[in-house]
Amino acid sequence: MSNHRVGRVRQEVLREVNDILRSDVKDPRVEGVTITDVTLTGDLQDAVIYYSTLSDKAGERQKTQAGLDSVQGLIRSKLGERLTLYKVPSIRFERDQSIDYGQRIDQLLDQIHQTDEE
């Protein structure tokens, strides 16, 4: 299967999951969740959906993950209605660690600037 098709399906899944979370999911644990990226296997059977939240608290992160895990079936069935695929990929949600990584780099740069000023 061409990488071009995988890329197109990835973009569609990203757009549709964001829309489903905004319009169809009523679980308060997933409010404010933003889908940042999707990775698909080459055969389009499995998708890992990366998300971010505004909260930095570990308890809130766990609640959000539990909320996403609980609506996983609903999201997959809605994807099946919206996408024209032979088989809808199984989905799994993971927190996007790149935002935390970027914040850590900012903190380190701030520390460097503070030590240079002294």
N, C-alpha and C positions, 0 to 999 in steps of 0.2 A: 504494500500500500504506500502511496506516495506521501512524503512529508508534507506536501502542500495540502492534502486532504485532512491530515491530522491537525494541521495548523488551523484550518477553517473550522473544523468541528470543535477544537479547543476554544476558539473565539466565541462560537455559538453557545457552548456550554457555559462559559464565563458570563456572557450577557444574560442568558436565560436564568441561571441560578441567582444572579443579582436581582433580577426582576421577580422571580418566585419568592425570594426572601422578603422583598419589599411588599408585594401585593397579596400573596397567598398564605404566608406563615404568620400565625397570630401568637406564637410563643414569645413571651416577653424576654426570655433568656437570650434570644437571638437578635434583639433590637440593636441597631448600630453596628451590625456586622457588615464588613465590606469584603467582597471576594477579590483577592489580589491576583491570583494566578490559578491555572489549571494545568496539570500534566496528564497526558493520556498515553497509554501504551500504544504501540504501533498497530495493533489489531482492534483498537477502540473498545476494548472490553473492560478496562479499569481506568478510573479517573481519580486523581488525588486533587482535591480542591483546597487551595490555601486561602486563609481568611485572616483579617486583622480586626482588632477592636480598639476602642479608645482607652479602655481601662488597663492599668498596669498591675492591678491587684490579682494575686494568684487565685483567690476564691472566685472572683468574677470570671476569670479565664476558665476555671473548671466548670462553672455554671453555663457559660457560653458553649463549651465543648459538649457538655451533656445535652444542652438544648439542640445543638446541631445534630448530634447522634440520634436524638429522638425524632427529628423531622426528616431524617435521611430517606426513609421510604417514600414520604410524601413528595420530596423534591425529585426523587428518581422517577416516580410515576408522572409528575408534571412535565419532566423533561421528555418522557416518552410521548406525551401528547403534543409537545411543541416541536420536537425534532423529528426529521424523517430519516431515521436510522433503522437498520435491520434489527439490531439489538442495542438497547440502551445500556451504556456502561455502568458497572457497579461503581458507587461513589464512596469516597472516604474523605473526611474533613481533617485538615491539619492546620495548626496555627502557623502563620507566616513568621518565621524567625528573623527575616531580613530587617524588619523594622527595629527589633530589639538590638540587632547587631549594629545598625546605623546609629542608634542612640548611644550605644557603648563607645563607638568611635568618636562621637561628638563629645562625650564626657572626657575621654582621654585627650582629645585636642584642647579642650578647655583647661585641663590640668597642665598641659605643656605650656600653654599661653600664660597661665598664672605663675609658673615657675620661672619663665623667661622674664616676666615683669619684675620679679623680686631681685 
